[in-house]
Amino acid sequence: MNDQTQPTKTIERKIIETITYKNERAMRKDMNFKQNVLGWEVIDTDRTPQGFAPVKTIALGVLFLPLALFGKNKDVLTVTYKHGLTGIQAIFEANKKKAGLK
């Protein structure tokens, strides 16, 4: 019998996740949590303008033309995250951080 142990291979999987937010406050809160607690890395952020809501624009345009500018929809915010750990490992690491362990 051979007493030597076989070296183990570490396989690192990169998890990429894209999340869409409706407002900037929710985006910032979730980004802070994912980066500081769960260990995710932000790869990219994107703001997609959504244009004007037709019904609001027409109704406000009929009443008073300058008020039509208030009919604009809010932008959609998209954040792409990357994490090198699997989901269970990430939760384990987050719990270690909360407990103050290294």
TORBAPA-166162 format. One record per residue: residue in three letters; z, y, x of N, C-alpha, C in turn. Coordinates in steps of 0.1 Angstrom, whole numbers, plus 2048, in hexadecimal, padded with zeros to 3 digits. Last residue first. Layout:
<recs>
+------+-----+-----+-----+-----+-----+-----+-----+-----+-----+
: type :  nZ :  nY :  nX : caZ : caY : caX :  cZ :  cY :  cX :
+------+-----+-----+-----+-----+-----+-----+-----+-----+-----+
:  ALA :   Z :   Y :   X :   Z :   Y :   X :   Z :   Y :   X :
...
+------+-----+-----+-----+-----+-----+-----+-----+-----+-----+
</recs>
This chain:
<recs>
+------+-----+-----+-----+-----+-----+-----+-----+-----+-----+
: type :  nZ :  nY :  nX : caZ : caY : caX :  cZ :  cY :  cX :
+------+-----+-----+-----+-----+-----+-----+-----+-----+-----+
:  LYS : 86C : 958 : 78C : 860 : 95B : 794 : 857 : 94E : 795 :
:  LEU : 87B : 964 : 76E : 879 : 95A : 778 : 86D : 95D : 780 :
:  GLY : 880 : 974 : 758 : 883 : 97A : 765 : 882 : 970 : 770 :
:  ALA : 879 : 96D : 73F : 886 : 968 : 743 : 88A : 96D : 751 :
:  LYS : 85F : 978 : 73E : 869 : 97D : 735 : 877 : 979 : 73A :
:  LYS : 852 : 967 : 751 : 854 : 975 : 753 : 85F : 97C : 74B :
:  LYS : 854 : 94F : 743 : 85A : 950 : 750 : 85D : 95F : 754 :
:  ASN : 843 : 954 : 72E : 852 : 952 : 72B : 85A : 953 : 738 :
:  ALA : 82B : 957 : 73B : 830 : 962 : 734 : 83F : 960 : 731 :
:  GLU : 827 : 93D : 745 : 829 : 948 : 74E : 82F : 954 : 748 :
:  PHE : 824 : 92F : 72C : 82F : 92C : 735 : 832 : 937 : 73F :
:  ILE : 80D : 93C : 723 : 819 : 93D : 71B : 825 : 93A : 724 :
:  ALA : 7FB : 933 : 736 : 7FE : 941 : 735 : 80A : 944 : 72D :
:  GLN : 7FC : 917 : 732 : 801 : 91C : 73F : 804 : 92B : 73E :
:  ILE : 7F0 : 916 : 719 : 7FD : 912 : 71A : 804 : 917 : 727 :
:  GLY : 7D5 : 921 : 720 : 7DE : 927 : 716 : 7ED : 923 : 717 :
:  THR : 7D0 : 921 : 743 : 7CD : 91C : 736 : 7D7 : 922 : 72C :
:  LEU : 7C8 : 93D : 758 : 7D0 : 932 : 754 : 7CC : 92D : 746 :
:  GLY : 7B9 : 954 : 75F : 7B7 : 948 : 766 : 7BF : 93C : 762 :
:  HIS : 7A9 : 969 : 748 : 7B5 : 963 : 74C : 7B2 : 956 : 754 :
:  LYS : 79B : 988 : 73D : 799 : 97B : 744 : 7A7 : 976 : 749 :
:  TYR : 78F : 99A : 720 : 799 : 996 : 729 : 795 : 98A : 731 :
:  THR : 77F : 9B5 : 712 : 77D : 9A8 : 717 : 788 : 9A5 : 722 :
:  VAL : 780 : 9C9 : 6F5 : 786 : 9C6 : 702 : 783 : 9B8 : 706 :
:  THR : 772 : 9E1 : 6E1 : 772 : 9D3 : 6E5 : 777 : 9D2 : 6F3 :
:  LEU : 775 : 9F5 : 6C4 : 779 : 9F4 : 6D2 : 779 : 9E5 : 6D6 :
:  VAL : 761 : A08 : 6AF : 767 : 9FB : 6B2 : 769 : 9F9 : 6C1 :
:  ASP : 769 : A28 : 6A0 : 762 : A20 : 6AA : 769 : A12 : 6AB :
:  LYS : 769 : A30 : 67D : 76F : A2F : 68A : 768 : A26 : 693 :
:  ASN : 74E : A43 : 66C : 757 : A37 : 66E : 75D : A37 : 67C :
:  LYS : 74E : A63 : 65E : 74A : A5A : 669 : 754 : A4F : 66A :
:  GLY : 752 : A77 : 64B : 74F : A69 : 646 : 74C : A5F : 651 :
:  PHE : 756 : A90 : 655 : 762 : A88 : 654 : 75F : A7A : 64F :
:  LEU : 73D : A9C : 653 : 741 : A97 : 660 : 74E : A8E : 65F :
:  ALA : 73C : AA7 : 63A : 735 : A9B : 63C : 739 : A94 : 649 :
:  LEU : 745 : AC1 : 63A : 74F : AB6 : 638 : 749 : AA8 : 63A :
:  PRO : 72E : AD1 : 63B : 736 : ACF : 647 : 741 : AC4 : 646 :
:  LEU : 725 : ACF : 61F : 71E : AC9 : 62A : 727 : AC7 : 636 :
:  PHE : 736 : AC6 : 603 : 736 : AD1 : 60D : 731 : ACB : 61A :
:  LEU : 72D : AB4 : 5EF : 738 : ABE : 5ED : 737 : AC9 : 5F6 :
:  VAL : 719 : AA5 : 5FC : 717 : AAB : 5EF : 721 : AB6 : 5EC :
:  GLY : 727 : A9B : 612 : 71B : AA4 : 614 : 718 : AAB : 607 :
:  LEU : 739 : A8A : 606 : 73E : A96 : 60D : 733 : AA0 : 60F :
:  ALA : 727 : A76 : 5FD : 731 : A7D : 5F4 : 736 : A8A : 5FA :
:  ILE : 71A : A6E : 614 : 712 : A74 : 609 : 71C : A7C : 600 :
:  THR : 72F : A65 : 624 : 726 : A6F : 629 : 71F : A76 : 61D :
:  LYS : 73A : A50 : 615 : 742 : A5C : 618 : 739 : A67 : 61C :
:  VAL : 723 : A3F : 614 : 729 : A44 : 608 : 731 : A51 : 60A :
:  PRO : 71E : A39 : 631 : 714 : A40 : 628 : 71A : A46 : 61B :
:  ALA : 731 : A40 : 64C : 731 : A39 : 640 : 728 : A40 : 636 :
:  PHE : 721 : A43 : 66C : 727 : A49 : 661 : 727 : A40 : 655 :
:  GLY : 729 : A31 : 68B : 721 : A39 : 683 : 729 : A3F : 677 :
:  GLN : 738 : A22 : 69D : 734 : A1B : 690 : 72C : A24 : 687 :
:  PRO : 737 : A1D : 6C0 : 737 : A26 : 6B5 : 732 : A1F : 6A8 :
:  THR : 74A : A09 : 6D3 : 73E : A08 : 6CC : 73F : A12 : 6C0 :
:  ARG : 756 : A06 : 6F3 : 758 : A0E : 6E6 : 74A : A0E : 6E0 :
:  ASP : 765 : 9EE : 708 : 759 : 9F4 : 703 : 75C : 9FB : 6F5 :
:  THR : 771 : 9E1 : 727 : 773 : 9E7 : 71A : 767 : 9EE : 715 :
:  ASP : 776 : 9C5 : 73B : 76D : 9CF : 736 : 773 : 9D4 : 729 :
:  ILE : 78B : 9B6 : 746 : 77E : 9B6 : 74D : 776 : 9C2 : 749 :
:  VAL : 7AD : 9B4 : 74B : 7A2 : 9BB : 743 : 796 : 9BB : 74B :
:  GLU : 7BF : 996 : 74E : 7B8 : 9A1 : 755 : 7AD : 9A7 : 74C :
:  TRP : 7DF : 98A : 744 : 7D0 : 98B : 742 : 7CB : 997 : 74A :
:  GLY : 7FA : 985 : 743 : 7F3 : 984 : 74F : 7E4 : 984 : 74E :
:  LEU : 80C : 988 : 72E : 805 : 97C : 72E : 7FC : 97A : 73B :
:  VAL : 818 : 9A1 : 734 : 820 : 996 : 730 : 819 : 989 : 732 :
:  ASN : 804 : 9B4 : 73D : 812 : 9B4 : 743 : 81A : 9A7 : 740 :
:  GLN : 7EC : 9AE : 72E : 7EC : 9B0 : 73C : 7FA : 9AE : 742 :
:  LYS : 7F4 : 9AB : 713 : 7ED : 9A0 : 71A : 7ED : 9A2 : 729 :
:  PHE : 802 : 9C3 : 70E : 809 : 9B6 : 70D : 801 : 9AC : 715 :
:  ASN : 7ED : 9D6 : 713 : 7FA : 9D7 : 71B : 801 : 9C9 : 71A :
:  MET : 7DB : 9CE : 6FF : 7D7 : 9CE : 70D : 7E4 : 9CE : 716 :
:  ASP : 7EA : 9D4 : 6E8 : 7E7 : 9C6 : 6EB : 7E2 : 9C4 : 6FA :
:  LYS : 7EC : 9F0 : 6EA : 7F8 : 9E8 : 6E9 : 7F5 : 9D9 : 6ED :
:  ARG : 7D1 : 9F8 : 6EA : 7DA : 9FB : 6F6 : 7E6 : 9F2 : 6F6 :
:  MET : 7C8 : 9EF : 6D1 : 7C2 : 9EA : 6DD : 7CB : 9EC : 6E9 :
:  ALA : 7D8 : 9FE : 6BF : 7DA : 9EF : 6BF : 7D4 : 9E9 : 6CC :
:  ARG : 7CE : A17 : 6C6 : 7DC : A14 : 6C8 : 7DE : A05 : 6C8 :
:  GLU : 7B3 : A17 : 6BF : 7B6 : A17 : 6CD : 7C5 : A14 : 6CF :
:  ASN : 7A8 : 9FF : 6A6 : 7AD : A0C : 6AA : 7B2 : A0B : 6B8 :
:  LYS : 79C : 9E7 : 6A3 : 797 : 9F1 : 69A : 79D : 9FF : 69E :
:  TYR : 78F : 9D1 : 6BC : 79A : 9D8 : 6B6 : 794 : 9E3 : 6AD :
:  THR : 786 : 9B1 : 6C7 : 781 : 9BD : 6C1 : 78D : 9C4 : 6BA :
:  ILE : 786 : 99E : 6E5 : 78D : 9A2 : 6D9 : 788 : 9AF : 6D4 :
:  THR : 77D : 983 : 6F8 : 778 : 990 : 6F4 : 77F : 993 : 6E6 :
:  GLU : 786 : 970 : 715 : 788 : 973 : 707 : 784 : 981 : 703 :
:  ILE : 783 : 957 : 72C : 77F : 964 : 728 : 780 : 966 : 719 :
:  ILE : 794 : 945 : 744 : 792 : 947 : 736 : 78E : 955 : 733 :
:  LYS : 78D : 931 : 75E : 78D : 93F : 75A : 78B : 93F : 74B :
:  ARG : 79F : 917 : 76D : 796 : 91B : 763 : 797 : 92A : 75F :
:  GLU : 7A3 : 907 : 78A : 7A6 : 914 : 784 : 79B : 917 : 77A :
:  ILE : 7B0 : 8EA : 796 : 7A5 : 8F0 : 78F : 7A9 : 8FC : 787 :
:  THR : 7BB : 8DD : 7B2 : 7BE : 8E7 : 7A9 : 7B1 : 8EC : 7A3 :
:  LYS : 7BF : 8BB : 7BB : 7B6 : 8C6 : 7BA : 7BB : 8D0 : 7AF :
:  THR : 7D6 : 8AC : 7D1 : 7D2 : 8AF : 7C4 : 7C9 : 8BB : 7C4 :
:  PRO : 7D3 : 892 : 7EA : 7D4 : 8A1 : 7E6 : 7CF : 8A3 : 7D8 :
:  GLN : 7E6 : 875 : 7E7 : 7D9 : 87B : 7E6 : 7DB : 88A : 7E3 :
:  THR : 7FF : 86A : 7FE : 7FB : 86F : 7F1 : 7EE : 876 : 7F1 :
:  GLN : 804 : 84C : 810 : 7FF : 85A : 810 : 7FB : 85E : 802 :
:  ASP : 80B : 832 : 811 : 815 : 83B : 80D : 810 : 84A : 80C :
:  ASN : 7F9 : 817 : 805 : 7F8 : 823 : 80C : 802 : 82D : 807 :
:  MET : 800 : 7F4 : 808 : 800 : 800 : 800 : 800 : 80C : 809 :
+------+-----+-----+-----+-----+-----+-----+-----+-----+-----+
</recs>
